[in-house]
Amino acid sequence: MMRQYELVERVQKYKPEANEALLNKAYVYAMQKHGQQKRASGDPYISHPLEVAAILTDMRLDESTIAVALLHDTIEDTSATRAEIDELFGEDIGALVEGLTKIKKLDLVSKKAKQAENLRKLLLAISDDVRVLLVKLADRLHNMRTLDHMTPEKRARISEETMDIYAPLAGRMGMQDMREELENLSFRHINPEAFETVTRKLEELSQRNEGLIRKIEDELRELLVTNGLSDALVKGRQKTPYSVFRKMQSKSLSFEQLSDVYAFRILVDDIPGCYAALGIVHTRWRVVPGRFKDYISTPKQNDYQSIHTTIVGPSRQRIELQIRTKRMHEIAEYGIAAHSLYKDKDSTNGEEKTRSPRSNAYAMLRRTIESLAEGDNPEEFLEHTKLELFQDQVFTFTPKGQLITLPRGATPIDFAYAVHTNIGDTCVGAKINGRIMPLVTRLNNGDEVEIIRSGIQVPPPAWEEIVVTGKARAAIRRATRAAVRKQYSGLGYRILERTFDRAGKSFSRDGLKPVLHRLGHKDVEDAIAAVGRGELSSLDVLRAVFPDYQDERVTVKPSSGDGWFNMRSAAGMVFKLPGKTKAALAEAATETGPEALPIRGLSGNAEVHFSAGGAVPGDRIVGIMEKDKGITIYPIQSPALQKFDDEPERWIDVRWDLDEANNTRFMARIMINALNEPGTLAEVTQTIATSDVNIRSMSMTRVAADFTEVHIDLEVWDLRQLNQLMGQLKELQCVSTISRVFT
């Protein structure tokens, strides 16, 4: 374990005037607070913040950031408070430590939602001060280095999170060394067999080619010196196991088929020297076509600058070369931590003041946070953040020459939203390099894109499956929600009127305004539309407006001994359930009642049925109280609902209440118009069987000489599975049309 004095000495090596008292004070405080706490390895807990601080000294960070590293777990894992840290170390350090504290008291059901909210909190803290990011990455790196002492399940979970979030985040910030180490450590635990295989093969290759890297280094250095670049530095290395494995996967190659396992860097003093070195190397050795990239003239979003080329070098070995200045190399290794703008002198008192850098990488992160934080739920935020962090880039241009950097695989729709949200919303077409092209076209480096717009355009929901940027997906989702809000507002208003009427209350839009904060919506129309979509229960709205309301909407009580049972609605209507004893009714409720069905909004022991056409999770549903039947669940598209329009007291607001562990299938009816020829039925049923769908019943009717109408009752898990099956059936040559049947 590193000692306190060793940490101070490391800081003083690159900053002799560092505030030693601050470092000692932070160490003593952390030591006292963590006390006798132990890590999973059995080491004293204080060893962890010390090692995190040591990682940051390699980046030559200021003593305030080192102090934050020593304190970063105190609020989360000890009795320390933000107020106490503010008093002892100042509000600046207190804010940083709090920014690194996970959200523990957040009342969220899903682990994914908790992970997303913790990530959102971290990113928002990073947007205020980049030092939060640097400490968090160092914290994660040390945790990954010591992961062997965790359980296998926890190792896998932490490694997947690191691979999904923290490694690409380090890469986006230009911290390539840290990204590579995080990826390799994660790879080792996520896929241990592949890690061991690739590592062993790399070791065997290194033994076979012993001395090859040094030989190539010497030849390159001699060539550059002979041609006037006497100060050039040449360094070769073997690629990391994860980078090799990723290339094998993406290119569908075996290890033996890889031809560029070695990479070399040429470091020179200035930019003209980079291009001079490029010319010297290309003159001496043959270039591999299509393997040249100039990130000096067009830097990456994370400020990375370098020339990349691949040559067939000494011993006819394919070699990847990176040519850059020594300053570019420093930025490539340490990213935003290497920026001279990171530390500044306060002109008022001469004291050093640490602030966030004005780098492209940091600006990109802030734009990502701003675009993703608008209106998305936690799961969407997590999904979109991964999209933004993981993608490689392509460089495109507007007709006026503005550079637009997008993830690889981006479309003109992504381009339009990158320029401005309004341009994306009104996009109807695109010209790529002067030619009208489909909006699904994948953009390439150097493409000039012109967006064709229309003022009456509304983004189709299907665009969400086409685009690759989080900003575009979030904007399309918002626009789609706004477009369909009108559709659901009417239904939501009717549901609320009926719910309030059944409770003997009066509903009005003005009555919702004081309780919008409790409903989680910003305006009245959003809340009403949410009821129509099934996202918000009308009963929850009723209770928010009238907190004293007691829900007595449906009760089931035995009548006076005649074997019938009375169902009374809140509106006072009485329905009789025929011919069942109390025990039989209890048995029916156990099998099909609201306790067994995953549907919210049902109460009492009333019998529950589905309409003849069925309903599946994902359908918007309503319940209807029917005399002598109990409650019948209908999809909102059911034409049978029209006959209940004038009886609002019979409508019950219900919705699906399923978790990820659902193990119940539900019935849905479809109608297929198929060719009347041998093998048609076998082809249809085979497709259904291979889709993990059950057939409950089937009927066929000849409707023409060449066509048969097939009605099939299916048992499916949810609407998504049903839609996938219908899409597969529609592609069969024997199927003319297919549709869902609502009764």
Residue pairs with C-beta under 8 A, 6 or more apart in sequence:
1 43
1 44
1 47
1 50
1 51
2 47
2 50
2 51
2 54
4 24
4 27
4 50
7 23
7 27
7 50
7 53
7 54
7 57
7 66
8 18
8 20
8 23
8 24
10 54
10 57
11 18
11 23
11 57
11 63
11 66
12 18
12 20
14 57
14 60
15 60
15 62
15 63
18 62
18 63
19 63
22 63
22 64
22 67
22 89
23 63
23 66
23 67
23 70
25 67
25 88
25 89
26 66
26 67
26 70
26 71
26 89
27 50
27 70
29 70
29 71
29 74
29 80
29 88
29 89
30 46
30 49
30 70
30 71
30 74
31 46
33 74
33 78
33 79
33 80
34 44
34 45
34 46
34 49
34 73
34 74
34 77
34 78
35 78
37 44
37 45
37 77
37 78
38 44
38 45
39 45
39 47
39 48
39 146
39 149
40 146
40 149
40 150
41 146
41 149
42 149
45 73
45 77
48 73
48 142
48 143
48 146
49 69
49 70
49 71
49 72
49 73
50 70
51 142
52 69
52 70
52 72
52 135
52 138
52 139
52 142
53 66
53 69
53 70
53 138
55 138
55 141
55 142
56 65
56 66
56 69
56 134
56 135
56 138
57 66
59 134
59 334
59 337
59 338
60 337
61 131
61 134
61 337
62 343
62 352
62 354
64 92
64 93
64 131
64 354
65 96
65 131
65 134
65 135
65 354
67 89
67 93
68 93
68 96
68 97
68 100
68 131
68 135
69 135
69 138
69 139
71 80
71 85
71 89
71 93
71 97
72 97
72 100
72 135
72 139
73 100
74 80
74 85
74 97
75 81
75 82
75 85
75 97
75 98
75 101
76 100
76 101
76 102
76 104
82 94
82 97
82 98
83 94
85 93
85 94
85 97
86 94
95 128
95 129
96 125
96 129
96 131
96 132
96 135
98 125
99 121
99 122
99 125
99 126
99 128
99 129
99 132
100 122
100 125
100 132
100 135
100 136
100 139
102 118
102 121
103 114
103 117
103 118
103 121
106 114
106 117
108 114
108 117
108 378
110 378
110 379
112 378
112 379
112 382
113 377
113 378
113 379
114 378
115 161
115 382
116 378
116 379
116 381
116 382
117 378
119 165
119 381
119 382
119 385
120 373
120 378
120 381
122 132
122 133
122 136
123 365
123 368
123 369
123 385
124 369
124 373
125 132
126 132
126 133
126 136
126 365
126 369
127 365
127 366
127 369
128 356
129 354
129 355
129 356
130 336
130 342
130 356
130 357
130 362
131 354
133 169
133 173
133 336
134 336
134 337
136 166
137 166
137 169
137 170
137 173
137 175
137 178
137 182
140 162
140 166
140 182
141 178
141 181
141 182
141 185
143 158
144 158
144 159
144 162
144 181
144 182
144 185
144 186
145 185
147 155
147 158
147 159
147 185
147 189
148 155
150 158
155 189
156 189
156 190
158 189
159 185
159 186
159 187
159 188
159 189
159 190
160 186
160 190
162 182
162 185
162 186
163 182
163 183
163 186
163 187
163 190
164 386
164 390
165 385
165 386
165 389
166 182
167 179
167 182
167 183
167 186
168 179
168 386
168 389
168 390
169 389
170 176
170 178
170 179
170 182
170 335
171 179
171 302
171 389
172 301
172 302
172 361
172 364
172 365
172 388
172 389
173 302
173 335
173 336
173 361
173 362
173 365
174 302
174 303
174 304
174 331
174 332
174 334
174 335
174 336
174 338
174 359
174 361
175 333
175 334
175 335
175 336
175 337
176 304
176 332
176 333
176 335
177 333
177 334
180 240
180 242
180 243
183 240
183 242
183 243
184 240
184 241
184 242
186 242
187 194
187 195
187 241
187 242
187 245
188 195
191 245
194 245
195 241
195 242
195 245
198 241
198 244
198 245
198 248
198 255
199 241
201 255
202 238
202 239
202 241
202 244
202 261
205 238
205 261
206 238
212 262
212 315
212 317
213 236
213 237
213 238
213 262
214 236
215 314
215 315
216 236
216 262
216 264
216 313
216 314
216 315
216 317
216 319
217 234
217 235
217 236
217 264
219 313
219 314
220 234
220 264
220 266
220 281
220 313
221 232
221 234
223 280
223 281
223 284
224 230
224 232
224 234
224 266
224 277
224 280
225 232
227 276
227 280
228 276
229 268
229 273
229 276
229 277
229 280
231 268
231 269
232 266
232 267
232 268
232 273
232 277
233 265
233 266
233 267
233 268
233 326
234 264
234 265
234 266
234 267
235 264
235 265
235 267
236 262
236 263
236 264
236 265
237 262
237 263
237 264
238 261
238 262
239 261
239 262
239 263
244 255
244 258
244 261
247 253
247 258
248 254
248 255
248 258
259 318
260 310
260 318
260 319
260 320
262 317
262 319
262 320
263 319
263 320
263 321
263 322
264 319
264 320
264 321
264 322
265 321
265 322
265 323
265 324
265 329
266 277
266 281
266 321
266 322
266 323
266 324
267 324
267 325
267 326
267 329
268 274
268 276
268 277
268 323
268 324
268 325
268 326
269 325
269 326
270 325
271 296
271 325
273 325
274 296
274 307
274 323
274 324
274 325
275 307
277 323
278 307
278 309
278 323
281 309
281 311
281 321
281 323
282 309
282 311
285 311
285 312
285 313
285 314
286 311
286 312
287 309
287 310
287 311
288 309
288 310
288 311
288 312
288 318
291 308
291 309
291 310
291 320
292 307
292 308
292 309
292 310
293 307
293 308
293 309
294 307
294 308
295 304
295 305
295 306
295 307
295 308
296 305
296 306
296 307
296 324
296 328
298 395
298 403
299 305
299 360
300 393
300 405
301 360
301 361
301 364
301 393
301 405
302 335
302 360
302 361
302 364
303 331
303 335
303 336
303 339
303 359
303 360
303 361
304 328
304 331
304 332
305 324
305 325
305 328
305 331
305 332
306 322
306 323
306 324
306 328
306 332
307 321
307 322
307 323
307 324
308 320
308 321
308 322
309 320
309 321
309 323
310 318
310 319
310 320
310 321
311 318
311 319
311 321
312 318
312 319
313 319
324 332
330 338
331 338
331 339
335 361
336 342
336 357
336 359
336 361
336 362
339 357
339 359
341 357
341 358
341 359
342 354
342 355
342 357
343 352
343 353
343 354
344 352
344 353
344 354
344 355
345 351
345 352
345 353
346 352
346 353
356 362
368 385
368 388
368 389
368 470
368 471
371 470
371 471
371 474
372 381
372 384
372 385
372 388
372 470
372 471
372 474
373 381
374 474
374 478
375 474
375 478
376 384
376 474
376 477
380 473
380 474
380 477
383 470
384 470
384 471
384 473
384 474
385 470
387 407
387 468
387 469
387 470
387 473
388 407
388 469
388 470
388 471
390 407
391 407
391 408
391 409
391 468
392 407
392 408
393 405
393 406
393 407
393 408
394 405
394 406
394 407
394 408
394 410
394 443
394 444
394 445
394 447
395 403
395 404
395 405
395 445
395 446
396 403
396 404
396 405
396 406
396 410
396 415
396 443
396 445
396 446
396 447
396 448
396 449
397 403
397 404
397 446
397 447
397 448
397 449
398 404
398 419
398 448
398 449
398 450
399 448
399 450
402 419
404 415
404 418
404 419
404 449
406 414
406 415
406 418
406 443
406 468
406 469
407 414
407 468
407 469
409 442
409 468
410 442
410 443
410 467
410 468
410 469
411 439
411 440
411 441
411 442
411 443
411 466
411 467
411 468
412 427
412 430
412 432
412 437
412 439
412 441
412 443
412 449
412 451
413 424
413 427
413 439
413 463
413 466
413 467
413 472
414 443
414 467
414 468
414 469
414 472
415 430
415 443
415 449
415 451
416 423
416 424
416 427
416 430
416 451
417 423
417 424
417 467
417 469
417 471
417 472
417 475
417 476
418 469
418 471
418 472
419 451
421 471
421 475
423 451
423 453
424 459
424 472
424 475
424 476
425 457
425 458
425 459
425 475
425 479
426 453
426 454
426 455
426 457
427 439
427 451
427 452
427 453
427 457
427 459
428 452
428 453
428 454
428 457
429 436
429 439
429 451
429 452
430 436
430 437
430 439
430 441
430 449
430 450
430 451
430 452
431 437
431 449
431 450
431 452
432 441
432 443
432 447
432 448
432 449
433 447
433 448
434 448
436 452
439 463
439 466
440 466
443 449
458 479
458 480
458 483
459 475
459 476
459 479
459 480
461 476
461 480
463 472
463 476
464 473
464 476
464 477
464 480
467 473
467 476
484 529
485 525
485 526
485 529
487 532
488 529
488 530
488 531
488 532
488 533
489 525
489 528
489 529
489 532
490 532
491 531
491 532
491 636
492 528
492 529
492 530
492 531
492 532
492 533
493 528
493 532
494 648
495 531
495 532
495 538
495 622
495 651
495 653
496 507
496 528
496 531
496 538
496 541
496 542
497 507
497 648
498 538
498 648
498 649
498 651
498 653
499 507
499 538
499 539
499 541
499 542
499 653
500 506
500 507
500 542
501 507
501 571
501 648
501 649
502 553
502 569
502 570
502 571
502 648
502 649
503 542
503 546
503 549
503 553
503 570
504 570
505 542
505 545
505 546
505 549
509 524
509 528
511 545
512 519
512 524
512 527
512 528
512 541
512 545
513 524
515 544
515 545
516 522
516 523
516 524
516 527
518 544
519 527
519 530
519 536
519 540
519 541
519 544
520 536
521 527
521 530
521 536
527 536
527 541
530 536
531 537
531 538
531 541
531 653
533 620
534 620
534 621
534 655
534 656
537 600
537 601
537 653
537 655
538 653
539 551
539 553
539 601
539 653
542 549
543 549
543 551
551 603
552 570
553 569
553 570
553 603
553 652
554 567
554 568
554 569
554 570
554 602
554 603
554 604
554 606
554 625
554 631
554 652
555 567
555 568
555 603
555 604
556 565
556 566
556 567
556 577
556 585
556 604
556 605
556 606
557 565
557 566
557 568
558 565
558 566
558 582
559 565
559 566
559 576
563 579
563 580
563 581
564 576
564 577
564 578
564 579
565 576
565 577
565 580
565 582
565 585
566 574
566 575
566 576
566 577
567 574
567 575
567 576
567 577
567 604
567 606
567 625
567 630
568 574
568 575
569 575
569 625
569 649
569 650
571 649
573 625
573 649
573 650
575 625
575 626
575 627
575 628
576 627
576 628
577 585
577 606
577 607
577 628
577 630
578 628
580 588
585 605
585 607
586 605
588 607
589 595
589 596
589 605
589 606
589 607
590 596
592 607
592 608
592 609
593 602
593 605
593 606
593 607
593 608
594 602
594 603
594 604
594 605
594 606
594 608
597 608
598 617
598 656
598 657
598 658
598 662
598 664
599 608
599 621
599 623
599 633
599 654
599 655
599 656
599 657
600 654
600 655
600 656
600 657
601 623
601 652
601 653
601 654
601 655
602 608
602 623
602 631
602 652
602 654
606 630
606 631
607 629
607 630
607 631
608 623
608 630
608 631
608 632
608 633
609 629
609 630
609 631
609 632
609 633
610 632
610 633
610 666
610 667
611 632
611 633
611 634
611 635
611 638
611 640
611 742
611 743
612 669
612 743
613 635
613 638
613 668
613 669
613 740
613 741
613 742
613 743
614 666
614 667
614 668
614 669
614 713
615 621
615 633
615 634
615 635
615 666
615 668
616 666
616 667
616 668
616 716
616 717
616 718
616 719
616 722
617 656
617 658
617 662
617 666
617 717
617 718
617 719
618 656
618 718
618 719
618 720
618 722
619 635
619 636
619 637
619 656
619 719
620 635
620 636
620 655
621 633
621 634
621 635
621 636
621 654
621 655
621 656
622 633
622 634
622 636
622 641
622 651
622 652
622 653
622 654
623 631
623 632
623 633
623 634
623 651
623 652
623 653
623 654
624 631
624 632
624 634
624 641
624 644
624 650
624 651
624 652
625 631
625 650
625 652
626 632
626 650
631 652
633 654
634 640
634 641
635 742
637 742
638 742
638 743
639 742
639 743
640 743
644 650
644 651
658 718
662 717
662 718
665 694
665 715
665 716
665 717
666 715
666 716
666 717
666 718
667 696
667 713
667 714
667 715
668 713
668 714
668 716
668 722
668 740
669 711
669 712
669 713
669 714
669 740
669 741
669 743
670 711
670 712
670 714
670 722
670 726
670 738
670 739
670 740
670 741
671 709
671 710
671 711
671 712
671 738
671 739
671 740
671 741
672 684
672 709
672 710
672 712
672 729
672 735
672 737
672 738
673 703
673 707
673 708
673 709
673 710
673 735
673 736
673 737
673 738
674 680
674 681
674 684
674 707
674 708
674 709
674 710
674 734
674 735
674 736
675 706
675 707
675 708
675 733
675 734
675 735
675 736
676 702
676 704
676 705
676 706
676 707
676 708
677 734
679 734
680 708
680 734
681 700
681 710
683 732
683 734
684 710
684 729
684 732
684 734
684 735
685 695
687 725
687 728
687 729
687 732
688 695
688 712
688 714
688 725
688 729
691 721
691 724
691 725
691 728
692 717
692 721
693 714
693 715
693 716
693 721
693 722
693 725
694 714
694 715
694 716
695 712
695 713
695 714
695 715
696 713
696 714
696 715
697 712
697 713
698 710
698 711
698 712
698 713
699 710
699 711
700 708
700 709
700 710
700 711
701 708
701 709
701 711
702 708
702 709
703 709
707 736
711 741
714 722
714 725
716 722
716 725
722 740
726 738
726 740
729 735
729 738
730 738
